[in-house]
Amino acid sequence: MQKTTAAAPHNLIMENRKAMRISGVKDIDSFSESRIVLSTVMGELVIKGDDLHIGELDAQSGDLSMTGCITSIVYSRHSVMDGPMKKLFR
């Protein structure tokens, strides 16, 4: 019998490219008004845009809400902190 583990759900709900709710967020790696880098249960998520603001993060449930003009949403297998930058922040 194979043991299965229930992963936290991961959902993105974007409204008119101006507001987004995300579930399954583990950590905020970095943020600015033009870029937000999140660690999620499905990998690293990079959100780019203009005037980006994090409204609320519930650390216990992993729910995040944000606003701004969203221009790009990209998942990455590798963290932007991998490589030389990772060694600096050890």
Protein Blocks (a to p, Z undefined) as FASTA:
>chain_A
ZZdddddddddddehhlaccdehiabdfbdcfkbccdddfkbccddddehiacfbdcfkn
opacdedjdfbdcddfbdfkgcjllmmmZZ
